[in-house]
Amino acid sequence: MCGRFTLTLDAEAVQSSFGVAPPPGGFPPRYNIAPTQPVAVVANDGRGRIELFVWGLIPSWAKDPAIGQRLINARAETLAEKPSFRSAYRRRRCLILADGFYEWRKEGTLKQPMYIRLKSGEPFAFAGLWEVWHSPLGDEIPSCTIITTEPNDLMAPIHNRMPVILPRDAYPAWLDPAERPAEKLQGFLRPYPADEMEAYPVSTAVNNPRADSPECIVRVA
């Protein structure tokens, strides 16, 4: 799964990297993004801009928005079958912007947090799905989920899943606003090349979602 990630660049740097406008007011660098928090998203809604969505998909038919806390990830292998995801998979896809993520590697009875990123240090985008939930009072909550797949060789010793990182040449097709059948999309949902990534241990401070500082991504012995 993917339960924490980072976007340490400020809004101006993200705009320069992805070529899309940030939301009004921008957003601060984040070193420990957790579920239910706002995340930077480019949706296939034709707006061509970065928006802030809640992390944890709330299906449009849900009666209680708390369901989003259980839908922070979506397995690539079952997107076309699961009621929570199949409609969004065809119609509402997005990029979720990041520059690294955390996973916890088991070491005996302990779990060591690992920080995973591209060797280049460049930001990237997770493949995501999005929805807008309407409350009985008329409020709208835009939300999203990160798609996961089987691990590559780097991730396999750490965890049995990894988030789908899309190559940049896949962005236009993934953000196509037209409805697309699952068989046309499944080829994008592959493990990212392991030789372009790196992983290293970091402080257990990241276990606390309130920890959100540059120290979170510092390598430890």
C-alpha positions as CSV (number, residue, x, y, z in Angstrom):
1,M,0.0,0.0,0.0
2,C,1.0,3.6,0.1
3,G,0.1,5.3,3.4
4,R,2.4,8.3,3.5
5,F,4.2,10.4,1.0
6,T,6.0,13.8,0.4
7,L,5.8,16.8,-1.9
8,T,8.6,19.0,-0.6
9,L,8.7,21.4,-3.5
10,D,6.8,24.7,-3.2
11,A,3.9,25.6,-5.5
12,E,6.1,27.6,-7.9
13,A,8.6,24.7,-8.3
14,V,5.8,22.2,-8.8
15,Q,4.3,24.4,-11.5
16,S,7.6,24.6,-13.3
17,S,8.0,20.9,-13.2
18,F,4.5,19.8,-14.3
19,G,3.6,22.9,-16.4
20,V,0.2,23.4,-14.7
21,A,-1.0,26.3,-12.5
22,P,-1.1,25.8,-8.7
23,P,-4.3,26.5,-6.6
24,P,-4.9,30.0,-5.4
25,G,-2.7,30.6,-2.4
26,G,-0.4,27.8,-3.4
27,F,0.6,25.1,-0.8
28,P,3.5,24.6,1.6
29,P,6.2,21.9,1.2
30,R,5.0,18.7,2.9
31,Y,7.3,16.0,4.4
32,N,4.7,13.5,5.8
33,I,1.4,13.6,4.0
34,A,-1.1,11.3,5.6
35,P,-4.6,10.0,4.7
36,T,-7.6,12.5,5.0
37,Q,-5.2,15.4,4.4
38,P,-5.3,17.6,1.3
39,V,-3.1,16.5,-1.6
40,A,-2.0,18.2,-4.9
41,V,-3.9,16.7,-7.8
42,V,-4.3,17.3,-11.5
43,A,-7.7,15.8,-12.5
44,N,-8.9,14.9,-16.0
45,D,-11.6,17.5,-15.6
46,G,-10.3,19.7,-18.4
47,R,-9.2,22.5,-16.1
48,G,-5.5,21.8,-16.5
49,R,-4.5,23.0,-13.0
50,I,-3.4,21.7,-9.7
51,E,-6.2,21.3,-7.1
52,L,-6.3,20.1,-3.5
53,F,-8.3,17.0,-2.9
54,V,-8.8,15.0,0.2
55,W,-6.7,11.8,0.3
56,G,-9.2,8.9,0.6
57,L,-11.8,8.3,-2.1
58,I,-15.4,9.0,-1.1
59,P,-17.7,7.4,-3.8
60,S,-20.5,9.6,-5.0
61,W,-23.0,7.0,-3.7
62,A,-21.5,6.9,-0.2
63,K,-23.8,7.8,2.8
64,D,-20.9,8.5,5.1
65,P,-17.8,10.3,4.0
66,A,-15.8,8.4,6.6
67,I,-15.6,5.5,4.0
68,G,-12.7,7.5,2.4
69,Q,-10.4,6.6,5.3
70,R,-10.5,3.0,4.1
71,L,-10.1,3.9,0.4
72,I,-6.7,5.6,0.3
73,N,-5.4,3.0,-2.1
74,A,-6.9,1.0,-5.0
75,R,-5.4,-2.2,-6.3
76,A,-4.6,-2.0,-10.0
77,E,-5.7,-5.6,-10.6
78,T,-9.3,-5.1,-9.4
79,L,-10.1,-1.5,-10.4
80,A,-12.5,-2.6,-13.1
81,E,-14.5,-4.8,-10.7
82,K,-14.8,-2.9,-7.4
83,P,-17.9,-0.8,-7.1
84,S,-15.9,1.9,-5.3
85,F,-13.5,2.4,-8.2
86,R,-14.8,1.0,-11.5
87,S,-16.7,4.2,-12.6
88,A,-13.9,6.5,-11.6
89,Y,-11.4,4.2,-13.4
90,R,-13.3,4.7,-16.7
91,R,-14.1,8.4,-16.3
92,R,-12.3,10.2,-13.4
93,R,-8.5,9.7,-13.4
94,C,-5.9,12.0,-12.0
95,L,-2.2,12.6,-11.2
96,I,-1.3,12.8,-7.5
97,L,1.9,14.9,-7.3
98,A,4.7,13.7,-5.1
99,D,8.5,13.5,-4.8
100,G,8.8,10.5,-2.5
101,F,6.9,8.1,-0.3
102,Y,7.4,6.0,2.8
103,E,7.0,2.3,3.5
104,W,7.8,0.3,6.6
105,R,10.2,-2.7,6.3
106,K,9.9,-5.4,8.9
107,E,13.1,-6.0,10.8
108,G,12.3,-8.8,13.4
109,T,9.6,-7.4,15.7
110,L,10.3,-3.8,14.5
111,K,9.3,-1.8,11.5
112,Q,11.9,0.5,10.0
113,P,10.5,3.4,7.9
114,M,12.0,3.7,4.5
115,Y,11.9,6.7,2.2
116,I,11.6,5.9,-1.5
117,R,12.2,8.4,-4.3
118,L,13.6,8.7,-7.8
119,K,17.4,8.7,-8.0
120,S,17.2,12.0,-9.9
121,G,15.3,13.7,-7.1
122,E,12.7,14.9,-9.5
123,P,9.0,15.0,-8.6
124,F,6.7,12.5,-10.1
125,A,3.0,11.6,-10.2
126,F,1.1,8.6,-8.8
127,A,-1.8,7.3,-10.9
128,G,-4.9,8.2,-9.1
129,L,-8.7,8.2,-9.3
130,W,-11.0,11.0,-8.0
131,E,-14.6,11.6,-7.1
132,V,-16.7,14.5,-5.8
133,W,-19.1,13.7,-2.9
134,H,-22.1,15.8,-2.2
135,S,-23.3,16.0,1.4
136,P,-27.0,16.3,2.3
137,L,-26.4,20.0,3.1
138,G,-25.0,20.6,-0.4
139,D,-21.3,20.7,0.5
140,E,-18.9,19.1,-2.0
141,I,-15.8,17.1,-1.1
142,P,-13.3,16.3,-3.9
143,S,-11.3,13.2,-3.0
144,C,-8.8,10.8,-4.5
145,T,-7.1,7.4,-4.1
146,I,-3.6,6.2,-5.1
147,I,-3.5,3.1,-7.3
148,T,-1.0,0.4,-6.2
149,T,0.5,-2.5,-8.1
150,E,3.0,-5.4,-7.4
151,P,6.4,-4.3,-6.2
152,N,9.5,-3.9,-8.4
153,D,12.9,-5.4,-7.3
154,L,13.7,-2.4,-5.1
155,M,10.4,-2.5,-3.3
156,A,9.9,-6.3,-2.9
157,P,12.2,-6.6,0.2
158,I,10.4,-3.7,1.8
159,H,6.7,-4.3,1.0
160,N,4.5,-6.5,-1.2
161,R,2.8,-3.5,-2.9
162,M,4.0,-0.1,-4.3
163,P,2.2,2.9,-5.7
164,V,1.9,3.2,-9.5
165,I,4.3,6.0,-10.7
166,L,3.3,7.1,-14.1
167,P,6.0,7.9,-16.7
168,R,5.6,11.4,-18.0
169,D,4.7,10.3,-21.5
170,A,1.6,8.6,-20.0
171,Y,0.2,11.8,-18.5
172,P,-1.8,12.9,-21.6
173,A,-3.6,9.5,-22.0
174,W,-4.2,9.2,-18.3
175,L,-5.7,12.7,-18.2
176,D,-7.9,12.2,-21.3
177,P,-11.3,13.4,-20.1
178,A,-13.1,10.9,-22.4
179,E,-14.4,7.6,-21.0
180,R,-11.9,4.9,-21.6
181,P,-12.4,1.1,-21.3
182,A,-10.3,-0.7,-18.7
183,E,-8.3,-2.7,-21.3
184,K,-7.0,0.6,-22.7
185,L,-5.7,1.7,-19.3
186,Q,-4.3,-1.4,-17.6
187,G,-1.0,-1.2,-19.4
188,F,-0.1,2.0,-17.6
189,L,-0.4,0.3,-14.2
190,R,3.0,-1.3,-14.0
191,P,5.8,-1.2,-11.4
192,Y,8.2,1.7,-12.1
193,P,11.7,0.7,-13.1
194,A,13.7,-0.2,-10.0
195,D,17.0,1.0,-11.4
196,E,15.6,4.6,-11.5
197,M,14.6,4.6,-7.8
198,E,16.4,4.5,-4.4
199,A,15.3,3.7,-0.8
200,Y,17.0,4.5,2.5
201,P,16.0,4.3,6.2
202,V,14.7,7.4,8.0
203,S,13.7,8.3,11.5
204,T,10.7,6.7,13.2
205,A,9.5,10.3,13.7
206,V,7.5,9.8,10.5
207,N,5.3,7.3,12.4
208,N,3.6,10.3,13.8
209,P,1.5,12.0,11.2
210,R,1.9,15.3,13.0
211,A,5.6,15.2,12.2
212,D,6.1,17.3,9.1
213,S,9.6,18.8,8.7
214,P,12.7,18.2,6.6
215,E,14.1,15.9,9.3
216,C,11.5,13.3,8.2
217,I,13.5,12.5,5.0
218,V,17.0,12.6,6.4
219,R,18.8,9.3,6.1
220,V,19.7,7.5,9.3
221,A,22.3,4.8,10.0
